[in-house]
Amino acid sequence: ITGGRQEAGFHVSAEARERLTVTQTGNGAFAFAEAAAKGWRGIFLHRRFAPPGFQFRIGQQVTALLVQTPRGIQARAIRNN
């Protein structure tokens, strides 16, 4: 309905963040990770949800908020650990 013209934000506590390990990288703009504590794999990460200049590396530890989408679990508000 909004045609992508509206944006919103929300604040959550630090306890809602999940610790992730990058397992696979793409062209630099995206990667995949796992949340070992929960047994989740294939979590999609995209650079647009990370700080400017952020680069993904295999084995890198990050924290993020996880959201369920029709395409699977995705990370938002990505930060270095």
N, C-alpha and C positions, 0 to 999 in steps of 0.2 A: 504494500500500500504506500509506503513512504518513498519508494524508488531509490533507496539507499542514501537519501539526503539528510536523514536524522541520525544523530549519534547520542549515546548515553554512556555513563560511567557508573561504577559502583565500587565500594570499598569493602574489603574482607580482612579478616584477621590473619596473622602470620600462620596460625595453625591450619588454615585451609590450603596452604601451599604444599605441593607434593615435590619430593626430591626425585629427580630424573637423571638417567645416564644416557647420553647420546650414543646410539648404536649404529647409525647409518647416516651419511650426509649426501645431499644432492648437489646441485649446482652452486651451493653457497647460500642460497636464499631459504632453503628448507632442509629439514633433517627428520629423523625418526628416533624415538627414545623408548626406554622402558622404565617402569616404576617397580623396581625389584620388590619393595616392601609389600606391594599389592598384587604382584604377579601379572601386571599389565604390560603388554608389548605393543609395538607399532603405534605409539603416540606421535601424532604429527606436530612438528614445530615449524614455525615460519618466522623469518627474521623481522617481519613487520610488527610482531608482538614482543620484540626484544629491544633493548636500548640501541641507539644509533651506533653503527659500526660493528655490531655484534657479529661474530663468526662462530659457526658450529664446528666442533672437532670430535671425532670418535673418542669415546671414553670421558668426555667432558661432563662434569657434574653441574646441573642447573636446578633451579626450583621454578615452579610455575603453578598457576591455577589451571585445573583441567575441566574441560567442558565436553559434554556428549553432543555430537552433531550427527546428522544423517549419514555422514561419511566415516564416522568413528570418533574416537577420543582425540581432542586437540588441546594444545597448551596455549595459554594466554598469560600475559604479564610475566614473561620469561626473564629470569635474572641469573647471573653467575652465582655459584654457591660460595 
